[in-house]
Amino acid sequence: MTDTCVDCGSDLAAYEPVYVSETTDGERDPVGGFCNYACLSAYIDEAELTDGAACTWSPD
Ligand SMILES: [Zn+2]
C-alpha cells in the first residue's frame, strides 16, 4: 500500500511524512498523510480549517 499526500498527491515514500487524524466521538479518524508541514499548511489554508478556530474559545 502506498500513501499519497492529501494536498499534492505525491508518493509519501519519498518524504518523511506528517500524518493527521481527527477525533470523532472519541475515535481517531485518520485524515491522511502530507509530504511535510508545508503541504499540511497549504491544505489547512485551502480548506480554511483554522477559520474561527482557536485554542481558547471566547464569546467575544
Ligand atoms: Zn505534498
PDB file of the backbone (N, CA, C, O) and the ligand in Angstrom, with CONECT records:
HET     ZN  A 101       1
ATOM      1  N   MET A   1       0.850  -1.199   0.000  1.00  0.00           N
ATOM      2  CA  MET A   1       0.000   0.000   0.000  1.00  0.00           C
ATOM      3  C   MET A   1       0.883   1.245   0.000  1.00  0.00           C
ATOM      4  O   MET A   1       1.821   1.364   0.788  1.00  0.00           O
ATOM      5  N   THR A   2       0.567   2.146  -0.880  1.00  0.00           N
ATOM      6  CA  THR A   2       1.336   3.382  -0.986  1.00  0.00           C
ATOM      7  C   THR A   2       0.466   4.561  -0.577  1.00  0.00           C
ATOM      8  O   THR A   2      -0.629   4.764  -1.102  1.00  0.00           O
ATOM      9  N   ASP A   3       0.982   5.328   0.371  1.00  0.00           N
ATOM     10  CA  ASP A   3       0.266   6.531   0.775  1.00  0.00           C
ATOM     11  C   ASP A   3       0.658   7.687  -0.127  1.00  0.00           C
ATOM     12  O   ASP A   3       1.805   7.802  -0.557  1.00  0.00           O
ATOM     13  N   THR A   4      -0.306   8.530  -0.400  1.00  0.00           N
ATOM     14  CA  THR A   4      -0.015   9.742  -1.158  1.00  0.00           C
ATOM     15  C   THR A   4      -0.440  10.954  -0.352  1.00  0.00           C
ATOM     16  O   THR A   4      -1.324  10.884   0.502  1.00  0.00           O
ATOM     17  N   CYS A   5       0.213  12.065  -0.647  1.00  0.00           N
ATOM     18  CA  CYS A   5      -0.056  13.316   0.069  1.00  0.00           C
ATOM     19  C   CYS A   5      -1.485  13.782  -0.197  1.00  0.00           C
ATOM     20  O   CYS A   5      -1.925  13.832  -1.346  1.00  0.00           O
ATOM     21  N   VAL A   6      -2.197  14.119   0.862  1.00  0.00           N
ATOM     22  CA  VAL A   6      -3.575  14.612   0.728  1.00  0.00           C
ATOM     23  C   VAL A   6      -3.605  15.908  -0.075  1.00  0.00           C
ATOM     24  O   VAL A   6      -4.554  16.162  -0.818  1.00  0.00           O
ATOM     25  N   ASP A   7      -2.569  16.725   0.074  1.00  0.00           N
ATOM     26  CA  ASP A   7      -2.580  18.032  -0.573  1.00  0.00           C
ATOM     27  C   ASP A   7      -2.122  17.953  -2.029  1.00  0.00           C
ATOM     28  O   ASP A   7      -2.830  18.423  -2.919  1.00  0.00           O
ATOM     29  N   CYS A   8      -0.952  17.368  -2.285  1.00  0.00           N
ATOM     30  CA  CYS A   8      -0.383  17.441  -3.640  1.00  0.00           C
ATOM     31  C   CYS A   8      -0.365  16.096  -4.352  1.00  0.00           C
ATOM     32  O   CYS A   8      -0.070  16.047  -5.546  1.00  0.00           O
ATOM     33  N   GLY A   9      -0.672  15.004  -3.658  1.00  0.00           N
ATOM     34  CA  GLY A   9      -0.758  13.708  -4.314  1.00  0.00           C
ATOM     35  C   GLY A   9       0.574  13.016  -4.527  1.00  0.00           C
ATOM     36  O   GLY A   9       0.620  11.972  -5.178  1.00  0.00           O
ATOM     37  N   SER A  10       1.668  13.570  -3.994  1.00  0.00           N
ATOM     38  CA  SER A  10       2.976  12.929  -4.158  1.00  0.00           C
ATOM     39  C   SER A  10       3.050  11.630  -3.373  1.00  0.00           C
ATOM     40  O   SER A  10       2.346  11.448  -2.379  1.00  0.00           O
ATOM     41  N   ASP A  11       3.914  10.726  -3.832  1.00  0.00           N
ATOM     42  CA  ASP A  11       4.149   9.466  -3.138  1.00  0.00           C
ATOM     43  C   ASP A  11       4.931   9.756  -1.853  1.00  0.00           C
ATOM     44  O   ASP A  11       6.050  10.266  -1.899  1.00  0.00           O
ATOM     45  N   LEU A  12       4.337   9.430  -0.727  1.00  0.00           N
ATOM     46  CA  LEU A  12       4.945   9.776   0.565  1.00  0.00           C
ATOM     47  C   LEU A  12       6.197   8.962   0.875  1.00  0.00           C
ATOM     48  O   LEU A  12       6.941   9.304   1.793  1.00  0.00           O
ATOM     49  N   ALA A  13       6.436   7.900   0.132  1.00  0.00           N
ATOM     50  CA  ALA A  13       7.639   7.092   0.364  1.00  0.00           C
ATOM     51  C   ALA A  13       8.906   7.920   0.163  1.00  0.00           C
ATOM     52  O   ALA A  13       9.958   7.590   0.711  1.00  0.00           O
ATOM     53  N   ALA A  14       8.809   8.987  -0.617  1.00  0.00           N
ATOM     54  CA  ALA A  14       9.969   9.818  -0.915  1.00  0.00           C
ATOM     55  C   ALA A  14      10.181  10.903   0.145  1.00  0.00           C
ATOM     56  O   ALA A  14      11.137  11.673   0.057  1.00  0.00           O
ATOM     57  N   TYR A  15       9.308  10.966   1.130  1.00  0.00           N
ATOM     58  CA  TYR A  15       9.356  12.051   2.122  1.00  0.00           C
ATOM     59  C   TYR A  15       9.393  11.470   3.537  1.00  0.00           C
ATOM     60  O   TYR A  15       9.328  10.256   3.729  1.00  0.00           O
ATOM     61  N   GLU A  16       9.496  12.346   4.498  1.00  0.00           N
ATOM     62  CA  GLU A  16       9.284  11.979   5.902  1.00  0.00           C
ATOM     63  C   GLU A  16       7.940  12.586   6.272  1.00  0.00           C
ATOM     64  O   GLU A  16       7.876  13.696   6.800  1.00  0.00           O
ATOM     65  N   PRO A  17       6.867  11.855   5.993  1.00  0.00           N
ATOM     66  CA  PRO A  17       5.532  12.464   6.013  1.00  0.00           C
ATOM     67  C   PRO A  17       5.005  12.777   7.413  1.00  0.00           C
ATOM     68  O   PRO A  17       5.447  12.221   8.418  1.00  0.00           O
ATOM     69  N   VAL A  18       4.042  13.691   7.425  1.00  0.00           N
ATOM     70  CA  VAL A  18       3.315  14.085   8.627  1.00  0.00           C
ATOM     71  C   VAL A  18       1.909  13.518   8.505  1.00  0.00           C
ATOM     72  O   VAL A  18       1.250  13.715   7.484  1.00  0.00           O
ATOM     73  N   TYR A  19       1.444  12.819   9.528  1.00  0.00           N
ATOM     74  CA  TYR A  19       0.100  12.235   9.482  1.00  0.00           C
ATOM     75  C   TYR A  19      -0.837  12.979  10.434  1.00  0.00           C
ATOM     76  O   TYR A  19      -0.441  13.376  11.530  1.00  0.00           O
ATOM     77  N   VAL A  20      -2.066  13.157  10.005  1.00  0.00           N
ATOM     78  CA  VAL A  20      -3.061  13.898  10.773  1.00  0.00           C
ATOM     79  C   VAL A  20      -4.275  13.003  11.010  1.00  0.00           C
ATOM     80  O   VAL A  20      -4.722  12.304  10.101  1.00  0.00           O
ATOM     81  N   SER A  21      -4.806  13.026  12.233  1.00  0.00           N
ATOM     82  CA  SER A  21      -6.098  12.396  12.494  1.00  0.00           C
ATOM     83  C   SER A  21      -6.982  13.369  13.252  1.00  0.00           C
ATOM     84  O   SER A  21      -6.506  14.207  14.017  1.00  0.00           O
ATOM     85  N   GLU A  22      -8.269  13.238  13.021  1.00  0.00           N
ATOM     86  CA  GLU A  22      -9.239  13.986  13.796  1.00  0.00           C
ATOM     87  C   GLU A  22      -9.855  13.033  14.805  1.00  0.00           C
ATOM     88  O   GLU A  22      -9.745  11.816  14.659  1.00  0.00           O
ATOM     89  N   THR A  23     -10.496  13.572  15.818  1.00  0.00           N
ATOM     90  CA  THR A  23     -11.184  12.724  16.774  1.00  0.00           C
ATOM     91  C   THR A  23     -12.681  12.949  16.646  1.00  0.00           C
ATOM     92  O   THR A  23     -13.171  14.068  16.799  1.00  0.00           O
ATOM     93  N   THR A  24     -13.402  11.867  16.363  1.00  0.00           N
ATOM     94  CA  THR A  24     -14.846  11.935  16.220  1.00  0.00           C
ATOM     95  C   THR A  24     -15.458  10.963  17.212  1.00  0.00           C
ATOM     96  O   THR A  24     -15.223   9.758  17.130  1.00  0.00           O
ATOM     97  N   ASP A  25     -16.236  11.476  18.143  1.00  0.00           N
ATOM     98  CA  ASP A  25     -16.865  10.634  19.165  1.00  0.00           C
ATOM     99  C   ASP A  25     -15.841   9.767  19.894  1.00  0.00           C
ATOM    100  O   ASP A  25     -16.101   8.604  20.202  1.00  0.00           O
ATOM    101  N   GLY A  26     -14.670  10.354  20.166  1.00  0.00           N
ATOM    102  CA  GLY A  26     -13.641   9.635  20.895  1.00  0.00           C
ATOM    103  C   GLY A  26     -12.851   8.651  20.072  1.00  0.00           C
ATOM    104  O   GLY A  26     -11.932   8.010  20.582  1.00  0.00           O
ATOM    105  N   GLU A  27     -13.198   8.521  18.790  1.00  0.00           N
ATOM    106  CA  GLU A  27     -12.485   7.600  17.909  1.00  0.00           C
ATOM    107  C   GLU A  27     -11.569   8.397  16.991  1.00  0.00           C
ATOM    108  O   GLU A  27     -11.941   9.453  16.480  1.00  0.00           O
ATOM    109  N   ARG A  28     -10.373   7.875  16.795  1.00  0.00           N
ATOM    110  CA  ARG A  28      -9.452   8.520  15.864  1.00  0.00           C
ATOM    111  C   ARG A  28      -9.904   8.282  14.436  1.00  0.00           C
ATOM    112  O   ARG A  28     -10.182   7.154  14.029  1.00  0.00           O
ATOM    113  N   ASP A  29      -9.970   9.365  13.688  1.00  0.00           N
ATOM    114  CA  ASP A  29     -10.430   9.308  12.314  1.00  0.00           C
ATOM    115  C   ASP A  29      -9.308   9.862  11.433  1.00  0.00           C
ATOM    116  O   ASP A  29      -9.147  11.079  11.338  1.00  0.00           O
ATOM    117  N   PRO A  30      -8.533   8.992  10.791  1.00  0.00           N
ATOM    118  CA  PRO A  30      -7.378   9.462  10.029  1.00  0.00           C
ATOM    119  C   PRO A  30      -7.771  10.393   8.880  1.00  0.00           C
ATOM    120  O   PRO A  30      -8.673  10.085   8.101  1.00  0.00           O
ATOM    121  N   VAL A  31      -7.088  11.524   8.788  1.00  0.00           N
ATOM    122  CA  VAL A  31      -7.303  12.446   7.675  1.00  0.00           C
ATOM    123  C   VAL A  31      -6.408  12.047   6.512  1.00  0.00           C
ATOM    124  O   VAL A  31      -6.835  12.047   5.358  1.00  0.00           O
ATOM    125  N   GLY A  32      -5.146  11.704   6.832  1.00  0.00           N
ATOM    126  CA  GLY A  32      -4.217  11.288   5.793  1.00  0.00           C
ATOM    127  C   GLY A  32      -2.827  11.800   6.058  1.00  0.00           C
ATOM    128  O   GLY A  32      -2.550  12.375   7.111  1.00  0.00           O
ATOM    129  N   GLY A  33      -1.959  11.588   5.100  1.00  0.00           N
ATOM    130  CA  GLY A  33      -0.564  11.977   5.236  1.00  0.00           C
ATOM    131  C   GLY A  33      -0.220  13.143   4.327  1.00  0.00           C
ATOM    132  O   GLY A  33      -0.848  13.360   3.291  1.00  0.00           O
ATOM    133  N   PHE A  34       0.784  13.879   4.741  1.00  0.00           N
ATOM    134  CA  PHE A  34       1.275  15.026   3.981  1.00  0.00           C
ATOM    135  C   PHE A  34       2.790  14.892   3.841  1.00  0.00           C
ATOM    136  O   PHE A  34       3.450  14.369   4.740  1.00  0.00           O
ATOM    137  N   CYS A  35       3.348  15.363   2.717  1.00  0.00           N
ATOM    138  CA  CYS A  35       4.795  15.298   2.479  1.00  0.00           C
ATOM    139  C   CYS A  35       5.576  15.887   3.640  1.00  0.00           C
ATOM    140  O   CYS A  35       6.585  15.334   4.077  1.00  0.00           O
ATOM    141  N   ASN A  36       5.100  17.000   4.122  1.00  0.00           N
ATOM    142  CA  ASN A  36       5.795  17.768   5.149  1.00  0.00           C
ATOM    143  C   ASN A  36       4.817  18.825   5.668  1.00  0.00           C
ATOM    144  O   ASN A  36       3.660  18.880   5.252  1.00  0.00           O
ATOM    145  N   TYR A  37       5.304  19.651   6.573  1.00  0.00           N
ATOM    146  CA  TYR A  37       4.420  20.660   7.157  1.00  0.00           C
ATOM    147  C   TYR A  37       3.987  21.715   6.144  1.00  0.00           C
ATOM    148  O   TYR A  37       2.939  22.339   6.311  1.00  0.00           O
ATOM    149  N   ALA A  38       4.776  21.919   5.104  1.00  0.00           N
ATOM    150  CA  ALA A  38       4.387  22.893   4.082  1.00  0.00           C
ATOM    151  C   ALA A  38       3.110  22.443   3.377  1.00  0.00           C
ATOM    152  O   ALA A  38       2.211  23.250   3.143  1.00  0.00           O
ATOM    153  N   CYS A  39       3.031  21.146   3.037  1.00  0.00           N
ATOM    154  CA  CYS A  39       1.822  20.629   2.392  1.00  0.00           C
ATOM    155  C   CYS A  39       0.653  20.632   3.377  1.00  0.00           C
ATOM    156  O   CYS A  39      -0.480  20.928   2.998  1.00  0.00           O
ATOM    157  N   LEU A  40       0.929  20.304   4.634  1.00  0.00           N
ATOM    158  CA  LEU A  40      -0.126  20.344   5.640  1.00  0.00           C
ATOM    159  C   LEU A  40      -0.665  21.760   5.777  1.00  0.00           C
ATOM    160  O   LEU A  40      -1.876  21.970   5.842  1.00  0.00           O
ATOM    161  N   SER A  41       0.247  22.730   5.820  1.00  0.00           N
ATOM    162  CA  SER A  41      -0.148  24.129   5.958  1.00  0.00           C
ATOM    163  C   SER A  41      -0.970  24.587   4.762  1.00  0.00           C
ATOM    164  O   SER A  41      -1.962  25.297   4.927  1.00  0.00           O
ATOM    165  N   ALA A  42      -0.563  24.184   3.553  1.00  0.00           N
ATOM    166  CA  ALA A  42      -1.296  24.550   2.342  1.00  0.00           C
ATOM    167  C   ALA A  42      -2.699  23.959   2.381  1.00  0.00           C
ATOM    168  O   ALA A  42      -3.673  24.614   2.010  1.00  0.00           O
ATOM    169  N   TYR A  43      -2.787  22.707   2.838  1.00  0.00           N
ATOM    170  CA  TYR A  43      -4.089  22.039   2.926  1.00  0.00           C
ATOM    171  C   TYR A  43      -5.004  22.765   3.904  1.00  0.00           C
ATOM    172  O   TYR A  43      -6.188  22.967   3.634  1.00  0.00           O
ATOM    173  N   ILE A  44      -4.436  23.156   5.048  1.00  0.00           N
ATOM    174  CA  ILE A  44      -5.214  23.879   6.061  1.00  0.00           C
ATOM    175  C   ILE A  44      -5.717  25.199   5.492  1.00  0.00           C
ATOM    176  O   ILE A  44      -6.875  25.567   5.691  1.00  0.00           O
ATOM    177  N   ASP A  45      -4.842  25.912   4.782  1.00  0.00           N
ATOM    178  CA  ASP A  45      -5.241  27.193   4.190  1.00  0.00           C
ATOM    179  C   ASP A  45      -6.345  26.997   3.165  1.00  0.00           C
ATOM    180  O   ASP A  45      -7.325  27.742   3.159  1.00  0.00           O
ATOM    181  N   GLU A  46      -6.198  26.000   2.296  1.00  0.00           N
ATOM    182  CA  GLU A  46      -7.175  25.770   1.229  1.00  0.00           C
ATOM    183  C   GLU A  46      -8.532  25.373   1.799  1.00  0.00           C
ATOM    184  O   GLU A  46      -9.574  25.801   1.302  1.00  0.00           O
ATOM    185  N   ALA A  47      -8.508  24.543   2.857  1.00  0.00           N
ATOM    186  CA  ALA A  47      -9.756  24.062   3.438  1.00  0.00           C
ATOM    187  C   ALA A  47     -10.301  25.040   4.480  1.00  0.00           C
ATOM    188  O   ALA A  47     -11.391  24.846   5.018  1.00  0.00           O
ATOM    189  N   GLU A  48      -9.521  26.099   4.758  1.00  0.00           N
ATOM    190  CA  GLU A  48      -9.910  27.111   5.748  1.00  0.00           C
ATOM    191  C   GLU A  48     -10.250  26.468   7.086  1.00  0.00           C
ATOM    192  O   GLU A  48     -11.214  26.843   7.753  1.00  0.00           O
ATOM    193  N   LEU A  49      -9.422  25.478   7.462  1.00  0.00           N
ATOM    194  CA  LEU A  49      -9.697  24.715   8.678  1.00  0.00           C
ATOM    195  C   LEU A  49      -9.486  25.524   9.946  1.00  0.00           C
ATOM    196  O   LEU A  49     -10.012  25.177  11.004  1.00  0.00           O
ATOM    197  N   THR A  50      -8.718  26.602   9.842  1.00  0.00           N
ATOM    198  CA  THR A  50      -8.437  27.373  11.057  1.00  0.00           C
ATOM    199  C   THR A  50      -9.351  28.589  11.198  1.00  0.00           C
ATOM    200  O   THR A  50      -9.248  29.329  12.176  1.00  0.00           O
ATOM    201  N   ASP A  51     -10.250  28.804  10.222  1.00  0.00           N
ATOM    202  CA  ASP A  51     -11.173  29.928  10.341  1.00  0.00           C
ATOM    203  C   ASP A  51     -12.035  29.772  11.578  1.00  0.00           C
ATOM    204  O   ASP A  51     -12.750  28.782  11.737  1.00  0.00           O
ATOM    205  N   GLY A  52     -11.958  30.751  12.439  1.00  0.00           N
ATOM    206  CA  GLY A  52     -12.788  30.719  13.638  1.00  0.00           C
ATOM    207  C   GLY A  52     -12.286  29.776  14.709  1.00  0.00           C
ATOM    208  O   GLY A  52     -12.924  29.652  15.754  1.00  0.00           O
ATOM    209  N   ALA A  53     -11.149  29.095  14.485  1.00  0.00           N
ATOM    210  CA  ALA A  53     -10.638  28.147  15.466  1.00  0.00           C
ATOM    211  C   ALA A  53      -9.546  28.796  16.307  1.00  0.00           C
ATOM    212  O   ALA A  53      -8.741  29.586  15.815  1.00  0.00           O
ATOM    213  N   ALA A  54      -9.542  28.445  17.576  1.00  0.00           N
ATOM    214  CA  ALA A  54      -8.509  28.921  18.478  1.00  0.00           C
ATOM    215  C   ALA A  54      -8.413  27.964  19.651  1.00  0.00           C
ATOM    216  O   ALA A  54      -9.369  27.251  19.955  1.00  0.00           O
ATOM    217  N   CYS A  55      -7.257  27.944  20.315  1.00  0.00           N
ATOM    218  CA  CYS A  55      -7.099  27.051  21.469  1.00  0.00           C
ATOM    219  C   CYS A  55      -8.027  27.454  22.592  1.00  0.00           C
ATOM    220  O   CYS A  55      -8.619  26.609  23.264  1.00  0.00           O
ATOM    221  N   THR A  56      -8.146  28.738  22.784  1.00  0.00           N
ATOM    222  CA  THR A  56      -9.004  29.223  23.863  1.00  0.00           C
ATOM    223  C   THR A  56     -10.202  29.923  23.244  1.00  0.00           C
ATOM    224  O   THR A  56     -10.062  30.945  22.572  1.00  0.00           O
ATOM    225  N   TRP A  57     -11.364  29.369  23.477  1.00  0.00           N
ATOM    226  CA  TRP A  57     -12.551  29.954  22.884  1.00  0.00           C
ATOM    227  C   TRP A  57     -13.072  31.075  23.763  1.00  0.00           C
ATOM    228  O   TRP A  57     -13.076  30.970  24.989  1.00  0.00           O
ATOM    229  N   SER A  58     -13.505  32.136  23.130  1.00  0.00           N
ATOM    230  CA  SER A  58     -14.068  33.264  23.859  1.00  0.00           C
ATOM    231  C   SER A  58     -15.289  33.755  23.122  1.00  0.00           C
ATOM    232  O   SER A  58     -15.275  33.805  21.892  1.00  0.00           O
ATOM    233  N   PRO A  59     -16.338  34.116  23.819  1.00  0.00           N
ATOM    234  CA  PRO A  59     -17.567  34.565  23.133  1.00  0.00           C
ATOM    235  C   PRO A  59     -17.408  35.897  22.435  1.00  0.00           C
ATOM    236  O   PRO A  59     -18.280  36.270  21.650  1.00  0.00           O
ATOM    237  N   ASP A  60     -16.337  36.631  22.683  1.00  0.00           N
ATOM    238  CA  ASP A  60     -16.140  37.918  22.024  1.00  0.00           C
ATOM    239  C   ASP A  60     -15.698  37.686  20.589  1.00  0.00           C
ATOM    240  O   ASP A  60     -15.476  38.644  19.849  1.00  0.00           O
TER     241      ASP A  60
HETATM  242 ZN    ZN A 101       2.503  17.076  -0.569  1.00  0.00          ZN2+
END
